[in-house]
Amino acid sequence: MIRVMVVATSPVVRAGLAAVVTSNSQLTVVGSASDLDVLTREVEQLEPDVVLLDLGANLQATIWEKLLLIQQQQYPLGFLVIVEELESIDLEAAIHAGVRGLLPSTSTESEIIAATIAIADNLVVLHPDFLELLPLREKVTTTPVQTLTPREIEVLGMLGSGLGNRAIAKHLHISEHTVKFHISSIFQKLGVSTRTEAVSVGVRLGLIML
C-alpha cells in the first residue's frame, strides 16, 4: 500500500484530493496538512511515500526553498505538486528542491493517481505542458544525443526508471564503480548535479522516455 499525505490550504481541496487518493486500492491517505509547516512537524511520524501538494494560485517564491529544507531535514520525500499557473513555475528550482512530479490543476483523477503511483516507484512525472519550461543548462551541447554514448543513454534510462547503482550494475553486468563513472559523465555532459535533473533534461532532449 502506497502511503500518501495530502497538503493544501483549502480544506475543500484537501478533501477532494483525499477522495481521489482513496478511490484507488493501491493508495491510502495517512494524513493531511494545511501548509508546509504542519507537514514538517508531522511527516516524520506519518512516513508517507508520496506528498501530494496543491499549491493553488498562491505560489510563493520561497516555496521551493521550503521544500528543499524539508528534504534536507527529513528523509527524502516524493513530492507531487499540482499548480494552477503553468508560467509561474520555476521548473529548475522545483527539480532542485526534489519535486518528482508536476501536474496542472486541470489534471484528471486518473492522471493524479497514475502520477502518485509512478512517484512511489521512484519515477519522475512531468506533464507534457511543463516540458516546454524545462531549462537547458549552458553546458548542454547542441548535439546531446551524439555527446552521450549509447551506454550512457542506457544508464540514463535506468535512472529514469528509478534504479539504484547496484541494480544498474547487475542489469548491465558491470561493476558499481563503472556505473558511478557513467553517471558522473552523464552529469558533466548534461550540466546537472542530481539524478532527477539528469532524467528531466534527458526527457526534454528526447534521450529517454518515462
N, C-alpha and C positions, 0 to 999 in steps of 0.2 A: 504494500500500500504506500502510495506517494503522499507524504505529509506536506500540506500547503498552508501557508499563513497569508491572510488577506490584509492588505493595508490600503486604506482610502479615507480621505477626510469625511466624506459624506456617508452617513450610516445607511442610506438607501443604496448607494453604490456598493458598500461592503456587503450588504445582504444579497444584492444581486450577484456579485461575483462569487460569494459563498455558495449560492444556489447553483451556479454554473459548475463549480468545482464538484459539489456533492452529487451532481447528476451523473457523474461517471464513476463506475465501480472501482477504478484504479486509484482514485483520488479521495483524500479526506482532508477536511479543514481542521487544523489543530489549534487555531487561534486567529484573532483579528486585532488590528490596531488602527487608531485614527491618525497617527503620524509616525515619523521615524524615531522620535524619542521613545514612544511606547514600544516600538519594535526593538530598539536597542536594549530596553530593560527586560523584555520577555523572550527574546529569540533564543537565548542560551537554554532556557528551561524547556521551551516548546520544541526545539530542534527540528525546524521544518526543512524539507528537502528543497522546496521552491518558495520564494516570497513573491506573491502576486501583488504588484504595486500599481495602483491607479493614481496618476499624478493630476488628472483633471486639467483644468485650464490654469491653475495656479502654479505654474512651473517656475521655481526659483533658481537663480544662477548657482546657488550653493548646494543644490540637491545632489550633484554628483560627488562633491567633496564629502558630504554626509554619508553617502553610500560607501565610498571608499574607506572612510573611517570605520564604519560598521564592519566591513570586510576585514580590516586590519585588527579590530578588537575582538571579533568573534571568529568562529570557524567559517570557511568560505561558503557563501550562500549563492544559490541560483536565483538571481533577480529576473523576473519577467515584468517589464514595465509597459503600462498602457498610457498613451498620451493623446491629447486632443489635437494639438497644433504640431503638425509634422515639421514645419520650418523652425520651430522653437528648440528643436533638439540639437545639442552639441554632441554629435554621434561619437566623435573621438573621445570626449570626456566620459561619455556613458560607458564605452567599452573599457576605458582605463579604470573606471570605478568597479568593473566586474559584472556589469549588466550582461546577461547571457541571452536576453530576448527583448525585442521591442515590437509592439503591436499598436496600431491606431485604435482609437476609441470606437471605430466603426466595425471592428472585428466581430465575427460571429462567435457563438458559443463553441462551435466545433473547432474553430481556429484557436481559441483560448485554451481549450482542453488539449488539443494536439501540441501546442507550444509548451504547455506545462509539462506534459509527459516527456517531450523531447529534451527539455532543460534538465529534468530529473535524470535523464540518461546521458547527461554531460554534453549535449549538443548545443550549438548556437543557433538561435532563431531570430532572423531579421525579416520583417515583412518586406516584400519587393519594393514598396514605396520608399523605404528607408535606405535602400541600397544606393539610390541616386545621391544621397547625402554623405556617403562614406568617403572620408578624406583619404587621399593618397599622399603618403609622405614623399618628400623631395627625393628620398633615397631610392624610390621605386623607379626602375628604368622604364624606358618607353617600350621595351620588348620583354616584359617579365616572364612570359611563357618560355622564351628562349633562355632567359637568365637562370631559372630554376632547372635543375637536372630532372630527368624522369623519376629518379629515386626520391628526390626532394619533394616533388609533386605528390608522389605516393605517400610519403610520410606526412605531408601537409593534409592530405585527405583523411588519414587516420587520426590526426589531431582533431579534425572536424567531426570525427565520429566519437570523440571523447576518450580515445585510447591513451593509456599511460605509456611511459617509456618501455617498461618491461613487456607489456602486451605487444607493442610495435616491434620490439626486438624479436619476440617469439614468432610473430606472424611473418616477419621478413627473414628470419633465420640469420640475424646479425646480433652483435653484442649491444648492450645498453650504451656502452661508450660511443659506439658508432651512431646510435640513434641520437644521442646528445650532440654529436658533431653535426649531423644533418639538421637538427633543429636550430642549432646556433647559426648555421649557414643560411637557413631559411629566414631567420630573424634579421640577419645582416642584409640580405638581398632585398627583403620587403620593407626594411626600415621600421621594424616593430620591436617591441620588447616583451610581449606576452603572447601566450598561445591563442587567447581569444582574439587579439588584434591580428595575428597571423591568419587565422581562419577567416575573419571578416574581410581582410584585404584579399585573400585567396578567392573568396566568393565574388567579391566585387570585380576582380580581374578575370573571372571565368576560369580560374585554375582548377577549382573544385566545386562540387555541388553538395548541398546539405539535404 
